[in-house]
Amino acid sequence: MRSVTAAVSRDDTGTLAFERLTLEAPRPDEVVVEIGFAAICHTDIKAAHGEQGSRKPAVFGHEGAGIVVDVGSQVTSVSPGDRVMLTHLSCGTCSSCSGGDTAYCLNSRSLNMLAGRQDGSSGFYCSDVHSHFFGQSSFATFSLANARNTLKVPDDIPLPSAAAMGCGVMTGAGAVFNALNVQPGSSIVITGTGAVGLAAIMAARIAGAARIVGVDQVQDRLNLARELGASHVVNASDADAVEQIREACSGGARYAVEASGAPAALTTALSSLGLHGSCVIVGAAGDVDGTFRWRDLQRRGITIRGSVIGDAHVQSFLPKLFSFYREGTFPVDRMITYYDFAQINRAMADAEAGGPVKPVLRVNGQVEARSSMN
């Protein structure tokens, strides 16, 4: 057991409070990670506001990175001293996982969204606080994760960059590479240029799309979208936004990624598609209804589908993102704004207000320094 400092959510106000908790020793399939950096995703913010149905009180955070300090008796994939990132957890035994479709694990909700182990237990000893949000609860100085959602990070990949790739960035890139299989020379519109949308823009450029249109209402994000690979940017508040997109895509886009979670953005994405266009929805909208003209989509042969974490098999997909980062074509660092761990509430509020694209908490900056000495 070890003492940890954790940011705990005890109500639905969205405000987290630091508490001292005791972390249990790892079970046979578990890993203890000293967290160096934890990125903030909008899913964490929604959970803190009670919008994800997670058990409370709980420690959230699902994009952690750090160093392994202990492993369970059955763990062979990582060892103490390894630099690692934490990501989405799958069970490995259901029919989806057995078929390699781990993004759609049949036990995903209980393993990731509810907080607590699948059996409902907490990794915090003698406490009412739930652990294991997305199998990790990384808003803490130490995290008790599972070997299945713990991935080694190569020495040349900075830990904060790896943390940023743990969920939203992987979702946006996977939407392009896996869900849509964007082809060279094609056109694509991305509605929402937060971390998910910007990752989709970078992925579309890597895939060789000729026309990449970023859509948002925040000009700073549109400027960054152009810098990261968008050939065109459109302000969604413009009355002729759809007309601008269709003109940029020579009559309509072949692909669309809806990354904002706003019904109006979905309408824009669908309206911007050309004949036989395909739209993938990755924006975390919760229980939000969107409407569209059925006959219009039917006549144009439009396909709409959803995607979870970009249809990614994390153990094989994340190393691809590492390679793109190494080549300089996937510079996630450009999205990052750093905050000290003590500033977690400010970081979440800033992100909720549309400020930083990808807030990353410095939970323990010495972790990265020590890892480089190993």
Secondary structure, 3 states (H helix, E strand, C coil): CEEEEEEEECCCCCCCEEEEEEECCCCCCEEEEEEEEEECCHHHHHHHCCCCCCCCCEECCCCEEEEEEEECCCCCCCCCCCEEEECCCCCCCCHHHHCCCHHHCCCHHHHHHCCCCCCCCCCECCCCCECCHHHCCCCECEEEEEHHHEEECCCCCCHHHHHHCCCHHHHHHHHHHHHCCCCCCCEEEEECCCHHHHHHHHHHHHHCCCEEEEEECCHHHHHHHHHCCCCEEEECCCCCHHHHHHHHCCCCEEEEEECCCCHHHHHHHHHCEEEEEEEEECCCCCCCCCCCCHHHHHHHCCEEEECCHHHCCHHHHHHHHHHHHHHCCCCHHHHEEEEEHHHHHHHHHHHHCCCCCEEEEECCCHHHHHHCCC
